[in-house]
């Protein structure tokens, strides 16, 4: 913004609303004007890069979501196919889910034991609610894999010691 008014409140408002700078006529040297324009162009370039990276991440998130939806559908199909097959199949399913749970914990050792804790709590709540043992069992298995999506999240994001960005949160979702 190049203005004839030397008004600090107006300058702050202009910058808050997106202006790169607030310059007052008569107080602007060629060097100051050049620097302000240079910063503005650089800001536009960086914002465009951020938009491109954000678009790339959004595409990745959509692809991962589709993969997870397909995996979820396959797991549901498998569960429905084996639901009446007896105790042997039930044990095998539980073993598979435990392996998946261990894989998740390996990817994010910070939360090791978390799935089992959630499963124990969910099972206790389900029993207290008076659900059938079959339902309680299903809830327990579901709780063991509730963090399955972590498998597709990069280790750098899972182990990041600082707050995650909006883009990283989109990837997690």
PyMOL CGO cylinders between C-alpha atoms (Angstrom):
from pymol import cmd
from pymol.cgo import CYLINDER

trace = [
    CYLINDER, 0.00, 0.00, 0.00, 1.35, 3.40, -0.96, 0.3, 1, 1, 1, 1, 1, 1,
    CYLINDER, 1.35, 3.40, -0.96, -0.59, 6.11, 0.86, 0.3, 1, 1, 1, 1, 1, 1,
    CYLINDER, -0.59, 6.11, 0.86, -0.41, 9.78, 1.55, 0.3, 1, 1, 1, 1, 1, 1,
    CYLINDER, -0.41, 9.78, 1.55, -1.50, 9.17, 5.16, 0.3, 1, 1, 1, 1, 1, 1,
    CYLINDER, -1.50, 9.17, 5.16, 1.07, 8.40, 7.85, 0.3, 1, 1, 1, 1, 1, 1,
    CYLINDER, 1.07, 8.40, 7.85, -1.44, 6.51, 10.00, 0.3, 1, 1, 1, 1, 1, 1,
    CYLINDER, -1.44, 6.51, 10.00, -0.07, 3.62, 12.05, 0.3, 1, 1, 1, 1, 1, 1,
    CYLINDER, -0.07, 3.62, 12.05, -3.48, 2.05, 12.74, 0.3, 1, 1, 1, 1, 1, 1,
    CYLINDER, -3.48, 2.05, 12.74, -4.33, 2.15, 9.05, 0.3, 1, 1, 1, 1, 1, 1,
    CYLINDER, -4.33, 2.15, 9.05, -0.95, 0.56, 8.25, 0.3, 1, 1, 1, 1, 1, 1,
    CYLINDER, -0.95, 0.56, 8.25, -1.54, -2.28, 10.74, 0.3, 1, 1, 1, 1, 1, 1,
    CYLINDER, -1.54, -2.28, 10.74, -5.03, -2.86, 9.35, 0.3, 1, 1, 1, 1, 1, 1,
    CYLINDER, -5.03, -2.86, 9.35, -3.72, -2.94, 5.77, 0.3, 1, 1, 1, 1, 1, 1,
    CYLINDER, -3.72, -2.94, 5.77, -1.07, -5.53, 6.62, 0.3, 1, 1, 1, 1, 1, 1,
    CYLINDER, -1.07, -5.53, 6.62, -3.61, -7.63, 8.54, 0.3, 1, 1, 1, 1, 1, 1,
    CYLINDER, -3.61, -7.63, 8.54, -5.83, -7.64, 5.48, 0.3, 1, 1, 1, 1, 1, 1,
    CYLINDER, -5.83, -7.64, 5.48, -3.04, -8.92, 3.23, 0.3, 1, 1, 1, 1, 1, 1,
    CYLINDER, -3.04, -8.92, 3.23, -0.85, -5.97, 2.25, 0.3, 1, 1, 1, 1, 1, 1,
    CYLINDER, -0.85, -5.97, 2.25, 2.85, -6.77, 2.10, 0.3, 1, 1, 1, 1, 1, 1,
    CYLINDER, 2.85, -6.77, 2.10, 3.85, -3.32, 3.30, 0.3, 1, 1, 1, 1, 1, 1,
    CYLINDER, 3.85, -3.32, 3.30, 2.51, 0.17, 4.01, 0.3, 1, 1, 1, 1, 1, 1,
    CYLINDER, 2.51, 0.17, 4.01, 4.55, 3.01, 2.55, 0.3, 1, 1, 1, 1, 1, 1,
    CYLINDER, 4.55, 3.01, 2.55, 3.92, 6.73, 2.96, 0.3, 1, 1, 1, 1, 1, 1,
    CYLINDER, 3.92, 6.73, 2.96, 4.37, 9.01, -0.05, 0.3, 1, 1, 1, 1, 1, 1,
    CYLINDER, 4.37, 9.01, -0.05, 7.22, 11.44, 0.38, 0.3, 1, 1, 1, 1, 1, 1,
    CYLINDER, 7.22, 11.44, 0.38, 8.98, 9.08, 2.83, 0.3, 1, 1, 1, 1, 1, 1,
    CYLINDER, 8.98, 9.08, 2.83, 9.80, 6.37, 0.30, 0.3, 1, 1, 1, 1, 1, 1,
    CYLINDER, 9.80, 6.37, 0.30, 13.25, 6.06, -1.22, 0.3, 1, 1, 1, 1, 1, 1,
    CYLINDER, 13.25, 6.06, -1.22, 13.92, 4.06, -4.35, 0.3, 1, 1, 1, 1, 1, 1,
    CYLINDER, 13.92, 4.06, -4.35, 15.74, 1.43, -2.28, 0.3, 1, 1, 1, 1, 1, 1,
    CYLINDER, 15.74, 1.43, -2.28, 12.82, 1.08, 0.15, 0.3, 1, 1, 1, 1, 1, 1,
    CYLINDER, 12.82, 1.08, 0.15, 10.33, 0.76, -2.71, 0.3, 1, 1, 1, 1, 1, 1,
    CYLINDER, 10.33, 0.76, -2.71, 12.54, -1.83, -4.45, 0.3, 1, 1, 1, 1, 1, 1,
    CYLINDER, 12.54, -1.83, -4.45, 12.91, -3.87, -1.25, 0.3, 1, 1, 1, 1, 1, 1,
    CYLINDER, 12.91, -3.87, -1.25, 9.17, -3.78, -0.58, 0.3, 1, 1, 1, 1, 1, 1,
    CYLINDER, 9.17, -3.78, -0.58, 8.39, -4.92, -4.13, 0.3, 1, 1, 1, 1, 1, 1,
    CYLINDER, 8.39, -4.92, -4.13, 11.08, -7.62, -3.91, 0.3, 1, 1, 1, 1, 1, 1,
    CYLINDER, 11.08, -7.62, -3.91, 9.57, -8.98, -0.66, 0.3, 1, 1, 1, 1, 1, 1,
    CYLINDER, 9.57, -8.98, -0.66, 6.11, -8.92, -2.19, 0.3, 1, 1, 1, 1, 1, 1,
    CYLINDER, 6.11, -8.92, -2.19, 7.21, -10.92, -5.25, 0.3, 1, 1, 1, 1, 1, 1,
    CYLINDER, 7.21, -10.92, -5.25, 9.10, -13.38, -3.04, 0.3, 1, 1, 1, 1, 1, 1,
    CYLINDER, 9.10, -13.38, -3.04, 6.03, -13.79, -0.82, 0.3, 1, 1, 1, 1, 1, 1,
    CYLINDER, 6.03, -13.79, -0.82, 3.87, -14.53, -3.86, 0.3, 1, 1, 1, 1, 1, 1,
    CYLINDER, 3.87, -14.53, -3.86, 6.39, -17.13, -5.07, 0.3, 1, 1, 1, 1, 1, 1,
    CYLINDER, 6.39, -17.13, -5.07, 6.47, -18.86, -1.67, 0.3, 1, 1, 1, 1, 1, 1,
    CYLINDER, 6.47, -18.86, -1.67, 2.67, -18.82, -1.39, 0.3, 1, 1, 1, 1, 1, 1,
    CYLINDER, 2.67, -18.82, -1.39, 2.43, -20.45, -4.83, 0.3, 1, 1, 1, 1, 1, 1,
    CYLINDER, 2.43, -20.45, -4.83, 4.93, -23.13, -3.78, 0.3, 1, 1, 1, 1, 1, 1,
    CYLINDER, 4.93, -23.13, -3.78, 2.88, -23.76, -0.65, 0.3, 1, 1, 1, 1, 1, 1,
    CYLINDER, 2.88, -23.76, -0.65, -0.28, -24.11, -2.75, 0.3, 1, 1, 1, 1, 1, 1,
    CYLINDER, -0.28, -24.11, -2.75, 1.45, -26.63, -5.01, 0.3, 1, 1, 1, 1, 1, 1,
    CYLINDER, 1.45, -26.63, -5.01, 2.78, -28.66, -2.07, 0.3, 1, 1, 1, 1, 1, 1,
    CYLINDER, 2.78, -28.66, -2.07, -0.63, -28.52, -0.42, 0.3, 1, 1, 1, 1, 1, 1,
    CYLINDER, -0.63, -28.52, -0.42, -2.25, -29.79, -3.64, 0.3, 1, 1, 1, 1, 1, 1,
    CYLINDER, -2.25, -29.79, -3.64, 0.31, -32.62, -3.84, 0.3, 1, 1, 1, 1, 1, 1,
    CYLINDER, 0.31, -32.62, -3.84, -0.37, -33.59, -0.23, 0.3, 1, 1, 1, 1, 1, 1,
    CYLINDER, -0.37, -33.59, -0.23, -4.11, -33.45, -0.82, 0.3, 1, 1, 1, 1, 1, 1,
    CYLINDER, -4.11, -33.45, -0.82, -3.70, -35.85, -3.76, 0.3, 1, 1, 1, 1, 1, 1,
    CYLINDER, -3.70, -35.85, -3.76, -1.62, -38.16, -1.58, 0.3, 1, 1, 1, 1, 1, 1,
    CYLINDER, -1.62, -38.16, -1.58, -4.24, -38.02, 1.16, 0.3, 1, 1, 1, 1, 1, 1,
    CYLINDER, -4.24, -38.02, 1.16, -6.99, -38.89, -1.32, 0.3, 1, 1, 1, 1, 1, 1,
    CYLINDER, -6.99, -38.89, -1.32, -4.95, -41.81, -2.69, 0.3, 1, 1, 1, 1, 1, 1,
    CYLINDER, -4.95, -41.81, -2.69, -4.21, -43.13, 0.82, 0.3, 1, 1, 1, 1, 1, 1,
    CYLINDER, -4.21, -43.13, 0.82, -7.86, -42.74, 1.79, 0.3, 1, 1, 1, 1, 1, 1,
    CYLINDER, -7.86, -42.74, 1.79, -8.91, -44.77, -1.24, 0.3, 1, 1, 1, 1, 1, 1,
    CYLINDER, -8.91, -44.77, -1.24, -6.33, -47.46, -0.38, 0.3, 1, 1, 1, 1, 1, 1,
    CYLINDER, -6.33, -47.46, -0.38, -7.56, -47.60, 3.20, 0.3, 1, 1, 1, 1, 1, 1,
    CYLINDER, -7.56, -47.60, 3.20, -11.18, -47.78, 2.07, 0.3, 1, 1, 1, 1, 1, 1,
    CYLINDER, -11.18, -47.78, 2.07, -10.31, -50.71, -0.20, 0.3, 1, 1, 1, 1, 1, 1,
    CYLINDER, -10.31, -50.71, -0.20, -8.40, -52.42, 2.63, 0.3, 1, 1, 1, 1, 1, 1,
    CYLINDER, -8.40, -52.42, 2.63, -11.33, -51.81, 4.98, 0.3, 1, 1, 1, 1, 1, 1,
    CYLINDER, -11.33, -51.81, 4.98, -13.76, -53.31, 2.48, 0.3, 1, 1, 1, 1, 1, 1,
    CYLINDER, -13.76, -53.31, 2.48, -11.50, -56.34, 2.05, 0.3, 1, 1, 1, 1, 1, 1,
    CYLINDER, -11.50, -56.34, 2.05, -11.23, -56.77, 5.82, 0.3, 1, 1, 1, 1, 1, 1,
    CYLINDER, -11.23, -56.77, 5.82, -15.01, -56.48, 6.21, 0.3, 1, 1, 1, 1, 1, 1,
    CYLINDER, -15.01, -56.48, 6.21, -15.48, -59.08, 3.49, 0.3, 1, 1, 1, 1, 1, 1,
    CYLINDER, -15.48, -59.08, 3.49, -12.98, -61.39, 5.15, 0.3, 1, 1, 1, 1, 1, 1,
    CYLINDER, -12.98, -61.39, 5.15, -14.66, -60.98, 8.53, 0.3, 1, 1, 1, 1, 1, 1,
    CYLINDER, -14.66, -60.98, 8.53, -18.10, -61.67, 7.08, 0.3, 1, 1, 1, 1, 1, 1,
    CYLINDER, -18.10, -61.67, 7.08, -16.82, -64.74, 5.25, 0.3, 1, 1, 1, 1, 1, 1,
    CYLINDER, -16.82, -64.74, 5.25, -15.20, -66.23, 8.35, 0.3, 1, 1, 1, 1, 1, 1,
    CYLINDER, -15.20, -66.23, 8.35, -17.69, -65.10, 10.98, 0.3, 1, 1, 1, 1, 1, 1,
    CYLINDER, -17.69, -65.10, 10.98, -19.46, -68.46, 11.11, 0.3, 1, 1, 1, 1, 1, 1,
    CYLINDER, -19.46, -68.46, 11.11, -16.45, -70.71, 10.50, 0.3, 1, 1, 1, 1, 1, 1,
    CYLINDER, -16.45, -70.71, 10.50, -15.86, -71.67, 14.11, 0.3, 1, 1, 1, 1, 1, 1,
    CYLINDER, -15.86, -71.67, 14.11, -13.31, -71.32, 16.84, 0.3, 1, 1, 1, 1, 1, 1,
    CYLINDER, -13.31, -71.32, 16.84, -10.26, -72.17, 14.67, 0.3, 1, 1, 1, 1, 1, 1,
    CYLINDER, -10.26, -72.17, 14.67, -10.93, -69.38, 12.22, 0.3, 1, 1, 1, 1, 1, 1,
    CYLINDER, -10.93, -69.38, 12.22, -11.74, -67.06, 15.09, 0.3, 1, 1, 1, 1, 1, 1,
    CYLINDER, -11.74, -67.06, 15.09, -8.33, -67.73, 16.62, 0.3, 1, 1, 1, 1, 1, 1,
    CYLINDER, -8.33, -67.73, 16.62, -6.62, -67.16, 13.28, 0.3, 1, 1, 1, 1, 1, 1,
    CYLINDER, -6.62, -67.16, 13.28, -8.44, -63.86, 12.85, 0.3, 1, 1, 1, 1, 1, 1,
    CYLINDER, -8.44, -63.86, 12.85, -7.41, -62.77, 16.32, 0.3, 1, 1, 1, 1, 1, 1,
    CYLINDER, -7.41, -62.77, 16.32, -3.82, -63.73, 15.50, 0.3, 1, 1, 1, 1, 1, 1,
    CYLINDER, -3.82, -63.73, 15.50, -3.89, -61.69, 12.30, 0.3, 1, 1, 1, 1, 1, 1,
    CYLINDER, -3.89, -61.69, 12.30, -5.29, -58.68, 14.12, 0.3, 1, 1, 1, 1, 1, 1,
    CYLINDER, -5.29, -58.68, 14.12, -2.65, -59.01, 16.84, 0.3, 1, 1, 1, 1, 1, 1,
    CYLINDER, -2.65, -59.01, 16.84, 0.06, -59.04, 14.16, 0.3, 1, 1, 1, 1, 1, 1,
    CYLINDER, 0.06, -59.04, 14.16, -1.47, -55.92, 12.58, 0.3, 1, 1, 1, 1, 1, 1,
    CYLINDER, -1.47, -55.92, 12.58, -1.53, -54.30, 16.01, 0.3, 1, 1, 1, 1, 1, 1,
    CYLINDER, -1.53, -54.30, 16.01, 2.14, -55.15, 16.56, 0.3, 1, 1, 1, 1, 1, 1,
    CYLINDER, 2.14, -55.15, 16.56, 2.99, -53.67, 13.16, 0.3, 1, 1, 1, 1, 1, 1,
    CYLINDER, 2.99, -53.67, 13.16, 1.23, -50.45, 14.16, 0.3, 1, 1, 1, 1, 1, 1,
    CYLINDER, 1.23, -50.45, 14.16, 3.14, -50.35, 17.45, 0.3, 1, 1, 1, 1, 1, 1,
    CYLINDER, 3.14, -50.35, 17.45, 6.41, -50.95, 15.59, 0.3, 1, 1, 1, 1, 1, 1,
    CYLINDER, 6.41, -50.95, 15.59, 5.69, -47.94, 13.36, 0.3, 1, 1, 1, 1, 1, 1,
    CYLINDER, 5.69, -47.94, 13.36, 4.94, -45.79, 16.41, 0.3, 1, 1, 1, 1, 1, 1,
    CYLINDER, 4.94, -45.79, 16.41, 6.72, -47.21, 19.47, 0.3, 1, 1, 1, 1, 1, 1,
    CYLINDER, 6.72, -47.21, 19.47, 5.74, -44.13, 21.48, 0.3, 1, 1, 1, 1, 1, 1,
    CYLINDER, 5.74, -44.13, 21.48, 2.23, -45.53, 21.80, 0.3, 1, 1, 1, 1, 1, 1,
    CYLINDER, 2.23, -45.53, 21.80, 3.26, -49.17, 22.39, 0.3, 1, 1, 1, 1, 1, 1,
    CYLINDER, 3.26, -49.17, 22.39, 0.60, -50.96, 24.40, 0.3, 1, 1, 1, 1, 1, 1,
    CYLINDER, 0.60, -50.96, 24.40, -1.98, -48.33, 23.49, 0.3, 1, 1, 1, 1, 1, 1,
    CYLINDER, -1.98, -48.33, 23.49, -4.04, -50.66, 21.28, 0.3, 1, 1, 1, 1, 1, 1,
    CYLINDER, -4.04, -50.66, 21.28, -4.21, -53.33, 24.01, 0.3, 1, 1, 1, 1, 1, 1,
    CYLINDER, -4.21, -53.33, 24.01, -5.19, -50.72, 26.59, 0.3, 1, 1, 1, 1, 1, 1,
    CYLINDER, -5.19, -50.72, 26.59, -7.96, -49.38, 24.35, 0.3, 1, 1, 1, 1, 1, 1,
    CYLINDER, -7.96, -49.38, 24.35, -9.09, -52.94, 23.61, 0.3, 1, 1, 1, 1, 1, 1,
    CYLINDER, -9.09, -52.94, 23.61, -9.21, -53.83, 27.33, 0.3, 1, 1, 1, 1, 1, 1,
    CYLINDER, -9.21, -53.83, 27.33, -11.19, -50.68, 28.12, 0.3, 1, 1, 1, 1, 1, 1,
    CYLINDER, -11.19, -50.68, 28.12, -13.59, -51.13, 25.18, 0.3, 1, 1, 1, 1, 1, 1,
    CYLINDER, -13.59, -51.13, 25.18, -14.15, -54.77, 26.17, 0.3, 1, 1, 1, 1, 1, 1,
    CYLINDER, -14.15, -54.77, 26.17, -14.91, -53.82, 29.79, 0.3, 1, 1, 1, 1, 1, 1,
    CYLINDER, -14.91, -53.82, 29.79, -17.36, -51.12, 28.68, 0.3, 1, 1, 1, 1, 1, 1,
    CYLINDER, -17.36, -51.12, 28.68, -19.07, -53.50, 26.23, 0.3, 1, 1, 1, 1, 1, 1,
    CYLINDER, -19.07, -53.50, 26.23, -19.50, -56.11, 28.95, 0.3, 1, 1, 1, 1, 1, 1,
    CYLINDER, -19.50, -56.11, 28.95, -20.83, -53.51, 31.39, 0.3, 1, 1, 1, 1, 1, 1,
    CYLINDER, -20.83, -53.51, 31.39, -23.35, -52.52, 28.71, 0.3, 1, 1, 1, 1, 1, 1,
    CYLINDER, -23.35, -52.52, 28.71, -24.56, -56.12, 28.64, 0.3, 1, 1, 1, 1, 1, 1,
    CYLINDER, -24.56, -56.12, 28.64, -23.61, -56.80, 25.02, 0.3, 1, 1, 1, 1, 1, 1,
    CYLINDER, -23.61, -56.80, 25.02, -23.36, -60.39, 23.79, 0.3, 1, 1, 1, 1, 1, 1,
    CYLINDER, -23.36, -60.39, 23.79, -19.97, -62.09, 24.01, 0.3, 1, 1, 1, 1, 1, 1,
    CYLINDER, -19.97, -62.09, 24.01, -19.77, -62.13, 20.23, 0.3, 1, 1, 1, 1, 1, 1,
    CYLINDER, -19.77, -62.13, 20.23, -20.29, -58.35, 20.16, 0.3, 1, 1, 1, 1, 1, 1,
    CYLINDER, -20.29, -58.35, 20.16, -17.74, -57.86, 22.98, 0.3, 1, 1, 1, 1, 1, 1,
    CYLINDER, -17.74, -57.86, 22.98, -15.25, -59.94, 21.02, 0.3, 1, 1, 1, 1, 1, 1,
    CYLINDER, -15.25, -59.94, 21.02, -15.83, -57.89, 17.85, 0.3, 1, 1, 1, 1, 1, 1,
    CYLINDER, -15.83, -57.89, 17.85, -15.41, -54.64, 19.75, 0.3, 1, 1, 1, 1, 1, 1,
    CYLINDER, -15.41, -54.64, 19.75, -12.15, -55.90, 21.25, 0.3, 1, 1, 1, 1, 1, 1,
    CYLINDER, -12.15, -55.90, 21.25, -10.76, -56.84, 17.83, 0.3, 1, 1, 1, 1, 1, 1,
    CYLINDER, -10.76, -56.84, 17.83, -11.86, -53.49, 16.38, 0.3, 1, 1, 1, 1, 1, 1,
    CYLINDER, -11.86, -53.49, 16.38, -10.16, -51.61, 19.21, 0.3, 1, 1, 1, 1, 1, 1,
    CYLINDER, -10.16, -51.61, 19.21, -6.92, -53.50, 18.54, 0.3, 1, 1, 1, 1, 1, 1,
    CYLINDER, -6.92, -53.50, 18.54, -6.76, -52.05, 15.00, 0.3, 1, 1, 1, 1, 1, 1,
    CYLINDER, -6.76, -52.05, 15.00, -8.28, -48.62, 15.62, 0.3, 1, 1, 1, 1, 1, 1,
    CYLINDER, -8.28, -48.62, 15.62, -4.93, -46.97, 14.72, 0.3, 1, 1, 1, 1, 1, 1,
    CYLINDER, -4.93, -46.97, 14.72, -4.47, -48.98, 11.52, 0.3, 1, 1, 1, 1, 1, 1,
    CYLINDER, -4.47, -48.98, 11.52, -4.19, -45.77, 9.50, 0.3, 1, 1, 1, 1, 1, 1,
    CYLINDER, -4.19, -45.77, 9.50, -0.82, -45.07, 11.15, 0.3, 1, 1, 1, 1, 1, 1,
    CYLINDER, -0.82, -45.07, 11.15, 0.70, -47.67, 8.83, 0.3, 1, 1, 1, 1, 1, 1,
    CYLINDER, 0.70, -47.67, 8.83, 0.34, -45.25, 5.91, 0.3, 1, 1, 1, 1, 1, 1,
    CYLINDER, 0.34, -45.25, 5.91, 1.57, -42.21, 7.86, 0.3, 1, 1, 1, 1, 1, 1,
    CYLINDER, 1.57, -42.21, 7.86, 5.27, -41.44, 7.53, 0.3, 1, 1, 1, 1, 1, 1,
    CYLINDER, 5.27, -41.44, 7.53, 7.47, -42.18, 10.52, 0.3, 1, 1, 1, 1, 1, 1,
    CYLINDER, 7.47, -42.18, 10.52, 8.72, -38.58, 10.48, 0.3, 1, 1, 1, 1, 1, 1,
    CYLINDER, 8.72, -38.58, 10.48, 5.22, -37.29, 11.21, 0.3, 1, 1, 1, 1, 1, 1,
    CYLINDER, 5.22, -37.29, 11.21, 4.45, -39.95, 13.83, 0.3, 1, 1, 1, 1, 1, 1,
    CYLINDER, 4.45, -39.95, 13.83, 7.69, -39.24, 15.71, 0.3, 1, 1, 1, 1, 1, 1,
    CYLINDER, 7.69, -39.24, 15.71, 7.74, -35.45, 15.18, 0.3, 1, 1, 1, 1, 1, 1,
    CYLINDER, 7.74, -35.45, 15.18, 8.63, -33.82, 18.52, 0.3, 1, 1, 1, 1, 1, 1,
    CYLINDER, 8.63, -33.82, 18.52, 6.94, -30.52, 17.66, 0.3, 1, 1, 1, 1, 1, 1,
    CYLINDER, 6.94, -30.52, 17.66, 3.35, -29.62, 16.78, 0.3, 1, 1, 1, 1, 1, 1,
    CYLINDER, 3.35, -29.62, 16.78, 2.22, -30.96, 13.40, 0.3, 1, 1, 1, 1, 1, 1,
    CYLINDER, 2.22, -30.96, 13.40, 1.14, -28.64, 10.61, 0.3, 1, 1, 1, 1, 1, 1,
    CYLINDER, 1.14, -28.64, 10.61, -2.29, -28.54, 8.97, 0.3, 1, 1, 1, 1, 1, 1,
    CYLINDER, -2.29, -28.54, 8.97, -0.85, -30.32, 5.90, 0.3, 1, 1, 1, 1, 1, 1,
    CYLINDER, -0.85, -30.32, 5.90, 0.58, -33.08, 8.10, 0.3, 1, 1, 1, 1, 1, 1,
    CYLINDER, 0.58, -33.08, 8.10, -2.75, -33.41, 9.91, 0.3, 1, 1, 1, 1, 1, 1,
    CYLINDER, -2.75, -33.41, 9.91, -4.44, -33.81, 6.51, 0.3, 1, 1, 1, 1, 1, 1,
    CYLINDER, -4.44, -33.81, 6.51, -2.03, -36.61, 5.69, 0.3, 1, 1, 1, 1, 1, 1,
    CYLINDER, -2.03, -36.61, 5.69, -2.84, -38.33, 8.97, 0.3, 1, 1, 1, 1, 1, 1,
    CYLINDER, -2.84, -38.33, 8.97, -6.57, -38.00, 8.39, 0.3, 1, 1, 1, 1, 1, 1,
]
cmd.load_cgo(trace, "trace")
